[in-house]
């Protein structure tokens, strides 16, 4: 690790210096060619080491991040949730007091009295649901996590090893080989292959990380979500938040189904250029499926 860091630091220093020197000495024979060769070699080595680190993260952590769910009873999350429960609960208690005072002192007509009585059970039910918000989220996350583990267990082995195999040409190694080849002739052209390799590695990780953060946020604000959904003037906002809570939670399951489906198809293919293309398409599917889940499956709540 220390040797890699030394190479990276040396490259970062030598690359701009060599370009500056080249600008001054122009085409000064072998010195110019040697400096250019060193700078390109360092540039290629730096990016290869960076990609290797990201590739290790992709192989070792993708499944772990996919299976992660926030704990609704974690002290930091529960602190925010309890604050919202306190605020929403205070509003419900105030509403109950107002309804009680109206029934005792101000209900002049039978219609008004009947309407106030019909509102009271709804207010009490809303208050109970708000108070139980963490307990409602916990089984939802448990079901999602259990379904995800069940789907992933259908594949015996490491699905990431099939999706991006080591020991044979895979999409990352393919783009990196092109990057290293082109870096000797044109640094500008080689950047495109480096960008594609980074994109394929980082996008699936980014998507499932966003999913975890989104579920964490929706878990914290569930009391507010329930209040907005049950309060008629704000039901539209509450419905949107509640739907997104359910959809982002279910992304865990749909992503695992997509992963196992892609891996099953790839495992049947012989190694060739077509397999690399399908592997790239499979990785991109891991990016698209969560977006489809949260974008198209909407408006299912009343």
FIZA-396040 format. One line per 5 residues: number of its first residue (from 1); for each residue x, y, z of N, C-alpha, C, O. Coordinates in steps of 0.1 Angstrom, whole numbers, plus 5000, padded with zeros to 4 digits. Example, Ala and Ser with C-alpha at 12.3 -4.5 7.8 and 13.67 -1.06 7.14 Angstrom:
# residues 2
1	5132 4943 5078 5123 4955 5078 5132 4967 5078 5142 4967 5085 | 5128 4978 5071 5137 4989 5071 5129 5000 5079 5134 5011 5080;
# end
This chain:
# residues 302
1	5008 4988 5000 5000 5000 5000 5009 5013 5000 5006 5022 4993 | 5020 5012 5008 5028 5024 5009 5035 5026 4995 5037 5037 4991 | 5039 5015 4989 5046 5017 4976 5036 5023 4966 5041 5031 4957 | 5023 5019 4966 5014 5025 4957 5012 5040 4960 5011 5048 4950 | 5012 5043 4973 5010 5057 4976 5023 5065 4971 5021 5077 4967;
6	5034 5059 4972 5046 5066 4967 5046 5068 4952 5050 5079 4947 | 5041 5058 4945 5040 5059 4931 5030 5070 4927 5033 5078 4918 | 5019 5071 4934 5009 5081 4931 5014 5095 4934 5012 5104 4926 | 5020 5097 4945 5026 5110 4949 5036 5114 4939 5037 5125 4934 | 5045 5105 4936 5056 5108 4926 5050 5111 4912 5055 5121 4906;
11	5040 5104 4908 5034 5107 4895 5027 5120 4895 5028 5128 4885 | 5020 5124 4906 5013 5137 4907 5023 5148 4906 5020 5159 4901 | 5035 5146 4911 5046 5156 4911 5052 5157 4897 5054 5167 4891 | 5056 5145 4892 5063 5144 4879 5055 5148 4867 5060 5154 4857 | 5042 5144 4867 5034 5146 4855 5033 5161 4852 5036 5164 4840;
16	5029 5170 4861 5029 5184 4856 5042 5190 4854 5044 5199 4845 | 5053 5185 4861 5066 5191 4859 5071 5187 4845 5078 5194 4838 | 5068 5174 4842 5073 5170 4829 5066 5177 4817 5073 5180 4807 | 5053 5180 4819 5047 5188 4809 5052 5202 4808 5053 5207 4797 | 5056 5208 4819 5062 5221 4819 5075 5221 4812 5079 5230 4804;
21	5083 5211 4815 5096 5209 4809 5095 5208 4794 5102 5214 4786 | 5086 5199 4790 5084 5197 4776 5080 5210 4769 5084 5212 4757 | 5072 5218 4775 5068 5231 4769 5080 5240 4766 5080 5247 4756 | 5091 5239 4775 5102 5247 4773 5112 5241 4763 5118 5248 4755 | 5114 5228 4764 5125 5222 4755 5119 5217 4742 5127 5214 4733;
26	5106 5217 4741 5100 5214 4728 5104 5200 4723 5102 5191 4731 | 5108 5199 4712 5112 5186 4706 5127 5183 4708 5133 5179 4698 | 5132 5185 4719 5146 5184 4722 5150 5169 4723 5155 5165 4733 | 5148 5162 4713 5153 5148 4711 5149 5138 4722 5137 5138 4726 | 5159 5131 4726 5156 5120 4735 5151 5124 4749 5143 5117 4755;
31	5155 5135 4753 5151 5140 4767 5136 5143 4766 5129 5139 4776 | 5131 5149 4756 5117 5152 4755 5109 5139 4754 5099 5138 4761 | 5114 5129 4746 5107 5117 4745 5107 5109 4758 5097 5103 4762 | 5118 5109 4765 5119 5102 4778 5110 5108 4788 5103 5101 4795 | 5109 5121 4789 5100 5128 4799 5085 5125 4796 5077 5123 4804;
36	5082 5125 4783 5069 5122 4779 5065 5108 4782 5054 5105 4786 | 5074 5098 4780 5072 5084 4783 5070 5083 4798 5061 5075 4802 | 5078 5089 4806 5076 5088 4821 5063 5094 4825 5056 5088 4834 | 5059 5105 4820 5046 5111 4824 5035 5103 4820 5025 5101 4828 | 5035 5097 4808 5024 5088 4804 5023 5075 4813 5013 5070 4816;
41	5035 5070 4816 5036 5058 4824 5030 5061 4838 5023 5053 4844 | 5034 5072 4844 5029 5076 4857 5014 5078 4857 5007 5074 4866 | 5009 5085 4847 4995 5088 4846 4987 5075 4845 4977 5073 4851 | 4992 5065 4837 4985 5052 4836 4986 5045 4849 4976 5038 4853 | 4997 5045 4856 4998 5037 4868 4990 5043 4880 4983 5035 4887;
46	4989 5056 4880 4981 5062 4891 4966 5058 4889 4960 5055 4899 | 4961 5059 4877 4947 5056 4875 4944 5041 4876 4933 5037 4880 | 4954 5033 4872 4952 5018 4874 4951 5015 4889 4942 5007 4893 | 4959 5021 4897 4959 5018 4912 4945 5023 4918 4940 5017 4926 | 4941 5035 4913 4928 5040 4918 4916 5031 4914 4908 5028 4922;
51	4917 5026 4902 4906 5017 4897 4907 5004 4905 4896 4998 4908 | 4919 4999 4908 4920 4986 4915 4913 4988 4929 4907 4978 4934 | 4916 4999 4936 4910 5001 4949 4894 5002 4948 4888 4996 4956 | 4889 5009 4938 4875 5010 4936 4869 4996 4932 4858 4992 4936 | 4876 4988 4925 4872 4975 4921 4871 4966 4933 4862 4958 4934;
56	4881 4967 4942 4880 4959 4954 4868 4962 4962 4861 4954 4968 | 4865 4975 4963 4853 4980 4970 4840 4974 4964 4831 4970 4971 | 4840 4974 4951 4828 4970 4943 4826 4955 4946 4815 4950 4948 | 4837 4947 4945 4836 4932 4948 4832 4929 4962 4824 4920 4964 | 4838 4936 4971 4837 4932 4985 4825 4938 4993 4821 4932 5003;
61	4820 4949 4988 4811 4957 4996 4797 4958 4990 4787 4962 4996 | 4796 4955 4977 4783 4957 4970 4771 4950 4977 4761 4956 4980 | 4773 4937 4979 4763 4929 4985 4760 4933 4999 4748 4934 5003 | 4771 4937 5006 4769 4941 5020 4761 4954 5021 4752 4955 5029 | 4764 4964 5012 4756 4976 5012 4742 4974 5007 4732 4980 5013;
66	4740 4965 4998 4726 4961 4993 4718 4956 5004 4706 4959 5004 | 4723 4948 5013 4716 4941 5024 4714 4950 5036 4707 4947 5045 | 4720 4962 5036 4720 4971 5047 4706 4978 5049 4700 4982 5039 | 4701 4979 5061 4689 4987 5064 4692 4994 5077 4699 4990 5086 | 4686 5006 5078 4688 5014 5090 4680 5008 5102 4670 5001 5099;
71	4685 5010 5114 4678 5006 5126 4669 5017 5131 4675 5027 5135 | 4656 5015 5130 4647 5026 5135 4649 5030 5150 4646 5041 5154 | 4655 5021 5157 4657 5023 5172 4672 5027 5175 4676 5027 5187 | 4679 5030 5165 4693 5035 5167 4692 5049 5174 4683 5057 5170 | 4700 5051 5185 4698 5063 5193 4698 5076 5184 4689 5085 5187;
76	4706 5077 5174 4707 5090 5166 4694 5091 5158 4688 5102 5157 | 4689 5080 5152 4677 5081 5144 4665 5083 5153 4656 5091 5150 | 4665 5076 5164 4653 5076 5173 4652 5090 5180 4641 5094 5183 | 4663 5097 5181 4662 5111 5187 4654 5120 5178 4646 5127 5183 | 4657 5120 5165 4649 5128 5156 4635 5123 5155 4626 5132 5155;
81	4633 5110 5154 4620 5105 5153 4611 5108 5166 4600 5112 5164 | 4617 5107 5177 4610 5111 5190 4606 5126 5190 4596 5129 5195 | 4615 5134 5185 4612 5148 5184 4599 5151 5176 4590 5158 5179 | 4599 5144 5164 4587 5146 5155 4575 5140 5161 4564 5145 5160 | 4577 5128 5168 4565 5122 5175 4560 5132 5186 4548 5133 5188;
86	4569 5139 5193 4565 5149 5203 4557 5160 5197 4546 5164 5202 | 4562 5165 5186 4555 5176 5179 4542 5172 5173 4532 5179 5176 | 4541 5161 5166 4529 5156 5160 4519 5152 5171 4507 5154 5170 | 4524 5145 5181 4516 5141 5192 4509 5153 5199 4498 5152 5203 | 4517 5164 5201 4511 5176 5207 4500 5182 5199 4490 5186 5204;
91	4502 5181 5186 4491 5186 5177 4478 5178 5178 4467 5183 5179 | 4480 5165 5179 4469 5156 5180 4462 5158 5194 4450 5158 5195 | 4470 5159 5204 4464 5162 5218 4456 5175 5218 4445 5176 5224 | 4462 5185 5211 4455 5198 5210 4441 5196 5203 4431 5202 5207 | 4442 5188 5192 4430 5186 5184 4419 5179 5193 4407 5182 5192;
96	4423 5169 5201 4414 5161 5209 4408 5171 5220 4396 5170 5222 | 4416 5179 5225 4411 5189 5235 4401 5198 5229 4390 5201 5235 | 4404 5203 5217 4395 5213 5210 4381 5206 5207 4371 5211 5209 | 4382 5193 5202 4370 5186 5199 4362 5183 5212 4350 5185 5212 | 4369 5180 5223 4362 5178 5236 4355 5190 5241 4344 5190 5245;
101	4362 5202 5240 4356 5214 5244 4344 5218 5236 4334 5223 5241 | 4345 5215 5223 4334 5218 5214 4322 5210 5217 4311 5215 5218 | 4324 5197 5220 4313 5188 5223 4306 5192 5236 4294 5191 5238 | 4314 5197 5246 4309 5201 5259 4302 5214 5259 4292 5216 5266 | 4308 5224 5252 4303 5238 5254 4297 5245 5241 4289 5254 5243;
106	4302 5240 5230 4298 5248 5218 4290 5241 5207 4287 5247 5197 | 4287 5228 5210 4280 5221 5199 4265 5224 5200 4257 5218 5207 | 4261 5234 5192 4247 5238 5193 4238 5230 5184 4226 5228 5188 | 4242 5224 5173 4234 5217 5164 4237 5202 5165 4249 5198 5167 | 4227 5193 5162 4230 5179 5162 4240 5175 5151 4248 5166 5152;
111	4239 5183 5139 4249 5180 5128 4263 5182 5132 4272 5174 5130 | 4265 5194 5139 4279 5197 5143 4284 5188 5154 4296 5184 5154 | 4275 5184 5162 4279 5174 5173 4283 5160 5167 4293 5154 5171 | 4275 5156 5157 4278 5143 5151 4291 5144 5143 4298 5134 5143 | 4293 5155 5136 4306 5156 5129 4318 5156 5138 4328 5150 5135;
116	4317 5163 5149 4328 5163 5159 4330 5149 5165 4342 5145 5166 | 4320 5142 5168 4321 5128 5173 4328 5119 5163 4336 5110 5166 | 4324 5121 5150 4330 5112 5139 4345 5115 5137 4353 5107 5133 | 4349 5128 5140 4363 5132 5138 4372 5126 5149 4384 5123 5147 | 4366 5124 5161 4374 5120 5173 4381 5107 5171 4393 5106 5174;
121	4375 5096 5166 4382 5084 5164 4393 5085 5154 4404 5078 5156 | 4391 5093 5144 4402 5094 5134 4414 5101 5140 4426 5098 5137 | 4412 5111 5148 4423 5119 5154 4430 5109 5164 4442 5109 5164 | 4423 5101 5172 4429 5092 5181 4437 5082 5174 4448 5078 5177 | 4431 5076 5163 4439 5066 5155 4451 5072 5149 4462 5066 5149;
126	4451 5085 5144 4462 5091 5138 4473 5093 5149 4485 5091 5146 | 4469 5097 5161 4479 5098 5172 4486 5085 5175 4498 5085 5178 | 4478 5074 5176 4484 5061 5179 4494 5057 5168 4505 5052 5171 | 4490 5059 5155 4499 5055 5144 4512 5064 5145 4523 5058 5142 | 4511 5076 5148 4523 5085 5149 4532 5080 5161 4544 5079 5159;
131	4526 5076 5172 4534 5071 5183 4541 5058 5180 4551 5055 5186 | 4534 5050 5172 4540 5037 5168 4549 5037 5156 4553 5026 5151 | 4552 5049 5151 4560 5050 5138 4572 5041 5138 4574 5034 5128 | 4581 5042 5148 4593 5033 5147 4590 5018 5147 4596 5010 5140 | 4579 5014 5154 4575 5000 5155 4569 4996 5142 4569 4984 5138;
136	4563 5005 5134 4557 5002 5121 4568 5000 5111 4567 4992 5102 | 4579 5008 5111 4589 5008 5102 4598 4995 5103 4603 4990 5094 | 4599 4991 5116 4608 4980 5118 4604 4967 5111 4613 4961 5105 | 4592 4962 5112 4588 4950 5104 4589 4952 5089 4592 4942 5082 | 4586 4964 5084 4587 4967 5070 4602 4964 5065 4604 4958 5055;
141	4611 4970 5073 4626 4968 5070 4630 4953 5071 4638 4948 5063 | 4624 4947 5081 4627 4932 5083 4622 4924 5071 4630 4915 5067 | 4610 4927 5067 4605 4919 5056 4613 4921 5043 4617 4912 5036 | 4617 4934 5041 4625 4937 5029 4638 4930 5030 4643 4925 5020 | 4645 4931 5041 4658 4925 5043 4657 4910 5041 4666 4904 5035;
146	4647 4903 5047 4645 4889 5046 4643 4884 5031 4649 4875 5027 | 4634 4892 5024 4632 4889 5010 4645 4890 5002 4648 4882 4993 | 4653 4901 5005 4665 4903 4998 4675 4891 5000 4681 4886 4991 | 4676 4887 5013 4685 4876 5016 4681 4863 5009 4689 4855 5005 | 4668 4861 5009 4662 4849 5002 4665 4849 4988 4669 4838 4982;
151	4664 4860 4981 4667 4861 4967 4681 4859 4964 4685 4851 4955 | 4690 4865 4972 4704 4864 4970 4709 4850 4972 4719 4845 4966 | 4702 4843 4982 4707 4829 4985 4703 4819 4974 4708 4808 4974 | 4695 4823 4964 4692 4815 4953 4705 4812 4944 4705 4802 4937 | 4714 4821 4945 4727 4819 4938 4738 4814 4947 4741 4820 4957;
156	4743 4802 4944 4753 4796 4953 4766 4801 4949 4772 4796 4938 | 4772 4810 4957 4785 4816 4953 4784 4831 4954 4774 4836 4959 | 4794 4837 4949 4795 4852 4949 4790 4857 4936 4796 4855 4925 | 4778 4863 4935 4773 4868 4923 4781 4879 4916 4782 4880 4904 | 4789 4887 4925 4797 4897 4919 4809 4891 4911 4814 4897 4902;
161	4813 4879 4915 4824 4872 4908 4819 4868 4894 4828 4868 4884 | 4806 4866 4892 4801 4862 4879 4799 4875 4871 4802 4875 4859 | 4794 4885 4877 4791 4898 4870 4803 4905 4866 4804 4911 4855 | 4814 4904 4874 4826 4911 4870 4838 4901 4874 4845 4904 4884 | 4840 4890 4866 4849 4880 4870 4863 4884 4870 4868 4892 4862;
166	4870 4878 4880 4885 4880 4880 4891 4867 4874 4886 4856 4874 | 4903 4869 4867 4909 4858 4861 4906 4857 4846 4913 4850 4839 | 4896 4865 4841 4893 4865 4827 4889 4879 4824 4885 4887 4833 | 4889 4883 4811 4886 4896 4807 4871 4900 4811 4862 4892 4809 | 4870 4911 4818 4857 4916 4822 4856 4930 4818 4866 4936 4813;
171	4844 4937 4819 4842 4950 4814 4853 4960 4820 4858 4969 4812 | 4856 4959 4833 4865 4969 4838 4879 4967 4833 4886 4976 4829 | 4884 4954 4832 4897 4951 4827 4898 4955 4812 4908 4959 4807 | 4886 4953 4805 4886 4956 4791 4888 4971 4789 4897 4975 4780 | 4881 4979 4796 4882 4993 4794 4896 4998 4799 4901 5008 4793;
176	4901 4992 4810 4914 4996 4815 4925 4992 4805 4935 5000 4804 | 4924 4981 4798 4934 4977 4788 4934 4987 4777 4944 4991 4772 | 4922 4991 4773 4921 5002 4762 4927 5015 4767 4933 5022 4760 | 4924 5018 4780 4929 5031 4785 4944 5031 4785 4950 5041 4781 | 4950 5020 4790 4965 5019 4790 4971 5019 4776 4981 5025 4774;
181	4964 5012 4766 4969 5012 4753 4969 5026 4747 4979 5031 4741 | 4958 5033 4748 4956 5046 4742 4965 5057 4750 4968 5067 4744 | 4968 5055 4762 4975 5065 4770 4989 5067 4764 4995 5077 4767 | 4994 5057 4757 5008 5059 4751 5007 5068 4739 5018 5073 4734 | 4995 5069 4733 4994 5077 4720 4987 5090 4723 4991 5101 4717;
186	4976 5090 4730 4968 5102 4732 4961 5101 4746 4952 5093 4748 | 4966 5110 4755 4960 5110 4768 4946 5114 4768 4937 5109 4775 | 4942 5123 4758 4928 5128 4757 4919 5116 4753 4908 5115 4759 | 4923 5108 4744 4915 5097 4739 4914 5086 4750 4903 5080 4751 | 4924 5084 4758 4924 5074 4768 4914 5077 4780 4909 5068 4786;
191	4912 5090 4782 4903 5094 4793 4889 5089 4791 4883 5085 4801 | 4884 5087 4779 4871 5082 4776 4870 5068 4782 4859 5064 4788 | 4880 5059 4780 4879 5046 4785 4880 5045 4801 4874 5037 4807 | 4888 5054 4806 4889 5056 4820 4876 5060 4826 4872 5055 4837 | 4869 5069 4820 4856 5074 4825 4846 5063 4824 4838 5061 4834;
196	4846 5054 4814 4837 5043 4813 4839 5033 4824 4830 5028 4830 | 4852 5030 4827 4855 5021 4837 4850 5026 4851 4845 5019 4859 | 4853 5039 4853 4848 5045 4866 4833 5045 4867 4828 5043 4878 | 4827 5048 4856 4812 5048 4856 4806 5035 4859 4797 5034 4867 | 4811 5024 4853 4806 5011 4855 4808 5006 4870 4799 5000 4875;
201	4819 5010 4875 4822 5006 4889 4814 5014 4899 4809 5009 4909 | 4813 5027 4897 4808 5036 4907 4793 5037 4907 4787 5038 4918 | 4786 5037 4896 4772 5039 4895 4764 5029 4903 4755 5034 4911 | 4766 5016 4902 4758 5007 4911 4760 5010 4926 4751 5009 4934 | 4772 5012 4930 4775 5015 4944 4768 5028 4948 4763 5029 4959;
206	4768 5038 4940 4762 5051 4943 4747 5049 4945 4741 5054 4954 | 4741 5041 4936 4726 5039 4936 4722 5032 4949 4713 5037 4955 | 4729 5021 4953 4725 5014 4965 4728 5022 4977 4722 5021 4988 | 4738 5031 4976 4742 5039 4988 4731 5050 4990 4727 5053 5001 | 4726 5056 4978 4715 5065 4979 4703 5059 4984 4695 5065 4992;
211	4700 5046 4980 4689 5039 4986 4689 5038 5001 4679 5040 5008 | 4701 5035 5006 4702 5034 5021 4700 5047 5028 4693 5048 5038 | 4706 5058 5022 4704 5071 5028 4689 5075 5027 4684 5081 5037 | 4683 5072 5016 4669 5076 5014 4660 5069 5025 4651 5075 5031 | 4662 5056 5026 4654 5048 5036 4657 5053 5050 4648 5054 5058;
216	4669 5057 5053 4672 5063 5066 4665 5075 5069 4659 5077 5079 | 4664 5084 5059 4657 5097 5060 4642 5094 5062 4636 5100 5071 | 4636 5086 5054 4622 5083 5055 4618 5076 5068 4607 5078 5073 | 4628 5068 5073 4625 5062 5086 4625 5073 5097 4616 5072 5106 | 4633 5082 5096 4634 5093 5107 4621 5101 5106 4616 5105 5117;
221	4616 5104 5094 4605 5114 5093 4591 5107 5092 4581 5113 5088 | 4591 5094 5095 4578 5086 5093 4567 5092 5101 4555 5093 5097 | 4569 5097 5114 4558 5103 5121 4552 5115 5114 4540 5117 5113 | 4561 5124 5108 4556 5135 5100 4548 5130 5087 4538 5136 5084 | 4554 5120 5081 4547 5114 5069 4533 5109 5072 4524 5112 5065;
226	4532 5102 5083 4518 5097 5087 4509 5108 5090 4497 5108 5086 | 4514 5118 5097 4505 5130 5101 4501 5137 5088 4489 5140 5087 | 4510 5139 5079 4506 5146 5066 4496 5138 5058 4487 5144 5051 | 4498 5125 5058 4489 5116 5050 4475 5116 5056 4465 5115 5049 | 4474 5116 5069 4461 5115 5076 4453 5128 5077 4441 5129 5079;
231	4461 5139 5075 4455 5152 5076 4451 5156 5062 4459 5158 5053 | 4438 5158 5059 4432 5159 5046 4439 5170 5037 4442 5168 5026 | 4441 5182 5043 4447 5193 5034 4461 5190 5029 4465 5195 5019 | 4468 5181 5037 4482 5178 5033 4483 5164 5028 4495 5158 5027 | 4472 5157 5025 4473 5143 5021 4481 5141 5008 4488 5130 5008;
236	4481 5150 4999 4490 5148 4987 4504 5147 4990 4511 5138 4985 | 4509 5156 4999 4523 5155 5003 4526 5142 5011 4536 5136 5009 | 4517 5139 5020 4519 5127 5028 4518 5114 5020 4526 5105 5023 | 4510 5114 5010 4509 5102 5001 4522 5101 4993 4527 5089 4992 | 4528 5112 4988 4540 5111 4981 4552 5106 4990 4559 5097 4986;
241	4552 5111 5002 4563 5107 5012 4561 5092 5016 4571 5085 5016 | 4549 5088 5018 4546 5074 5022 4549 5064 5011 4555 5054 5013 | 4546 5068 4998 4549 5060 4987 4564 5059 4985 4569 5048 4982 | 4571 5070 4986 4585 5069 4984 4592 5061 4995 4602 5054 4993 | 4586 5062 5007 4591 5053 5018 4591 5038 5015 4600 5031 5016;
246	4579 5034 5010 4577 5020 5006 4585 5016 4994 4591 5005 4993 | 4586 5025 4984 4593 5022 4972 4608 5021 4974 4614 5012 4969 | 4614 5031 4981 4628 5030 4983 4632 5018 4992 4643 5013 4991 | 4623 5014 5001 4626 5002 5009 4625 4990 5000 4634 4981 5001 | 4616 4989 4991 4615 4978 4982 4626 4977 4971 4628 4967 4965;
251	4633 4988 4969 4644 4988 4959 4654 4977 4963 4660 4971 4954 | 4656 4975 4975 4665 4964 4980 4661 4951 4974 4670 4943 4970 | 4648 4948 4973 4643 4935 4968 4645 4935 4953 4650 4925 4947 | 4640 4945 4946 4640 4946 4931 4655 4945 4926 4657 4939 4916 | 4664 4952 4933 4678 4952 4929 4684 4938 4931 4692 4934 4922;
256	4680 4931 4941 4686 4917 4943 4680 4908 4932 4687 4899 4927 | 4667 4910 4929 4661 4902 4918 4668 4904 4905 4672 4895 4897 | 4671 4917 4902 4678 4921 4890 4692 4915 4889 4697 4910 4879 | 4699 4916 4901 4713 4910 4902 4713 4895 4899 4721 4891 4891 | 4705 4888 4905 4705 4873 4904 4700 4870 4889 4706 4860 4884;
261	4691 4877 4884 4686 4874 4870 4698 4876 4860 4700 4868 4851 | 4705 4888 4862 4716 4891 4853 4727 4880 4854 4733 4876 4844 | 4730 4877 4866 4741 4867 4869 4737 4853 4863 4746 4847 4857 | 4725 4849 4864 4720 4836 4859 4722 4836 4843 4726 4826 4838 | 4719 4847 4837 4720 4848 4822 4735 4848 4818 4739 4841 4809;
266	4743 4856 4825 4757 4857 4822 4764 4843 4824 4773 4840 4816 | 4761 4836 4834 4767 4823 4837 4765 4813 4826 4773 4803 4825 | 4755 4815 4818 4752 4805 4807 4760 4808 4794 4760 4800 4785 | 4766 4820 4793 4773 4824 4781 4787 4820 4781 4794 4820 4791 | 4792 4816 4769 4807 4813 4768 4814 4827 4767 4809 4837 4764;
271	4827 4826 4771 4835 4838 4771 4837 4843 4757 4843 4836 4748 | 4833 4855 4753 4836 4862 4741 4833 4877 4742 4829 4881 4753 | 4834 4884 4731 4831 4898 4732 4817 4901 4736 4814 4911 4742 | 4808 4892 4731 4794 4894 4734 4791 4893 4749 4783 4901 4754 | 4798 4884 4756 4796 4883 4770 4800 4896 4777 4793 4900 4787;
276	4811 4902 4773 4815 4915 4779 4804 4926 4777 4801 4933 4787 | 4798 4926 4766 4787 4936 4763 4775 4933 4772 4769 4942 4777 | 4772 4920 4774 4760 4917 4782 4764 4920 4797 4755 4924 4804 | 4776 4918 4801 4780 4921 4814 4779 4936 4817 4774 4940 4827 | 4782 4944 4807 4781 4959 4808 4766 4962 4809 4762 4970 4817;
281	4758 4956 4801 4743 4958 4801 4737 4954 4815 4728 4960 4820 | 4743 4943 4820 4738 4938 4833 4741 4948 4844 4733 4951 4853 | 4753 4954 4844 4757 4964 4854 4749 4976 4853 4745 4982 4863 | 4746 4980 4841 4737 4992 4839 4723 4989 4843 4716 4998 4848 | 4719 4977 4842 4705 4973 4847 4704 4975 4862 4694 4979 4867;
286	4715 4973 4869 4715 4975 4884 4713 4990 4887 4710 4993 4898 | 4716 4998 4878 4714 5013 4879 4700 5017 4876 4694 5025 4882 | 4695 5010 4865 4682 5014 4860 4670 5009 4868 4661 5016 4870 | 4672 4997 4873 4660 4990 4880 4656 4999 4892 4644 5001 4894 | 4665 5003 4901 4660 5012 4912 4653 5024 4908 4643 5029 4914;
291	4658 5031 4897 4652 5043 4892 4638 5040 4886 4629 5048 4888 | 4636 5028 4880 4623 5024 4875 4614 5022 4886 4602 5026 4886 | 4619 5015 4897 4611 5012 4908 4605 5024 4915 4593 5024 4918 | 4613 5034 4917 4608 5046 4924 4601 5056 4915 4594 5066 4920 | 4602 5055 4902 4597 5065 4892 4583 5060 4886 4575 5069 4884;
296	4582 5047 4884 4570 5043 4876 4559 5037 4885 4547 5038 4882 | 4563 5031 4897 4553 5025 4906 4549 5036 4916 4552 5035 4928 | 4541 5045 4911 4536 5056 4920 4521 5056 4920 4514 5050 4912 | 4516 5065 4929 4501 5067 4929 4493 5054 4932 4482 5052 4927 | 4499 5046 4941 4492 5033 4944 4485 5034 4957 4477 5025 4961;
301	4487 5045 4965 4480 5047 4977 4468 5056 4975 4468 5065 4967 | 4457 5054 4983 4445 5062 4982 4447 5077 4987 4438 5085 4986;
# end
